[in-house]
């Protein structure tokens, strides 16, 4: 018997990739743009977020963080609609390898970001960064889903029988 695709997880992955498109396009890519290019409302939204959650990374990204944003723009963003389609349709085995590459890449970038949030000394930052453990954990909670969902995706692609066993083509 063929193993069924994990439907609730596929729906979660579809939602994750669909929601990621506007977030990336409208918010995450702003630090790469020259000042004053982003529409006022979007710049204000980013400013408001960065102030409320004390996220100086988005206002003054260090070079390593900017490199991750370039990866998000040119590697991840083009993948989002493809992955969204595959998981909305469901049972698409061809998404397995790209999903493994995506989730491994993203999890790696998130480990660096989360370590920075937890351990960096932000006291000398120009923009307010998290100082207390509570503030660090609040900011961490914003980034955490972008680690946990890719890890669940990776686990599903590696361990779910539907994705694990790619059908052998019958020899004529």
Secondary structure, DSSP 8 states (H G I E B T S, - for coil): ------HHHHHHHHHHHHHHHHIIIIIGGGGGS-TT-S-HHHHHHHHHHHHHTT-HHHHS--HHHHHHHHHIIIIIHHHHHHHHHHHHH---TTHHHHHHHHHHHHHHHHHHHHHHHHH---TT-SS----SHHHHHHHHHHHHHHHHHHHHHHHHHHH-HHHHS-------
